[in-house]
Every structure is written in structure tokens, then in C-alpha cells.
Amino acid sequence: MEIKELNRGDRRQIDSVVRVHMASFPGFFLTFLGKGFLRQLYRGFAEHDKSGLIIAENETGIAGFLAYSNNVSEFYKHLIKKHLIRFAFYSLRGFIRSPRSLFRLVRALTYPKSARRNEEYIELSSIGVHPASSGSGIGSRLIDELKAMAKGTDAAYIKLETDADDNEKANSFYQKNRFRLDHVYETPEKRRMNEYRFYLDQERAPIH
């Protein structure tokens, strides 16, 4: 198994990342928006100078991926600037299938405002492992690679968000990988979300 940064010019690999996402997250909102939407999203991570995709590749292809950004606010601005027409097209298809999805789409595209923080951090935006490779430690290896990369930056911590309720497997996974629960908040859709942080300097991590 090879863990590496995805080459930003390799669109074939982007399609493989999308396939892993679709298999890993059936029934999730982004999966509902379809392969075209996901293709533009992950292409954006590969293109953006302060973001990236880490992949786990074996003899059969990509088995897992991790999307991250050193500046998630600028990343979403990049998406809107470079891919607005394509995002609008795929978003419209989702809206036609489910009009209630419009609110979540608008909130997602205005995320840059809520993502601003005073301190430097890296956002772990998405991580997925194909069900055929589940339980093989790929997810932890992807996170270890991100941690190693993060140590060469000015970031104070790696941040991620996940559902607080009915999501024991994901929460246990992040805790096992030494992420600390920072706080819990509620979205406008009344979803309770956990924000986890992994402090790159563990000695300076706040004690809750």
C-alpha cells in the first residue's frame, strides 16, 4: 500500500477518488449531489495551492483518500471562482430532485465566512476508505501522513467535524487517532456536530 499526495493534473485519479467517496458514503448529502458535483469538489482540492488530496493506492487502484486544506476559506473562494458554472449545474440537478437541498447548498458555498479563525489550522475536510478495504488501517495511515505533512506548516492544529449522534464508529475512529473533542454545536438543520482537533504540539494542547 502506497500513501502519497495525488498529482493535481491526474483527472483519472480524481474519478477514482469519487468512486471511493460514493462507495464509502451512501445516503450522504454530497453523495446525493452526484458524481459530477464530487468530481469538481475533489478536483478543486487537487488544484488549490494550499489544499490537497492524499491517496492510499494498492495494486488494484485507490483504496482510500483524505482531502485537506491549509486555508479552507480561500479554498471555497477558489471553488466558486473557478468552478461556479459547473457547481451551479450539478446543484440545480440536486435541487430539482430535492428542493430542500437548496438551503444546505447555499450554506456550504458561504462556508468561507464561518471557517475564518484567528489561528492557523489545517482542515481535514473528507476522508474515505472503500468498504472492501475497511478495517485494514488505511484511514489511520492517511491521517498519519497528514500529521507528518502538517508539522512543516505554521498550523497549530488539524481540525475536523463529524456528526455527534448515531455516529459512534466515526467518533471512535478519530478519538483512536488522538483527536480531542473541542466543542459540540448545532447546525441550522438541527444536526449536532462534534469539532475535533489534533494539536501538532501536544504539550500546548488545551485541557478541557
Secondary structure, 3 states (H helix, E strand, C coil): CEEEECCCCCHHHHHHHHHHHHHHCCCCHHHHHCHHHHHHHHHHHHHCCCEEEEEEEECCEEEEEEEEECCHHHHHHHHHHHHHHHHHHHHHHHHHHCCCHHHHHHHHHCHHHHHCCCCCEEEEEEEEECHHHCCCCHHHHHHHHHHHHHCCCCCCEEEEEEECCCCHHHHHHHHHCCCEEEEEEECCCCCEEEEEEEECCHHHCCCC
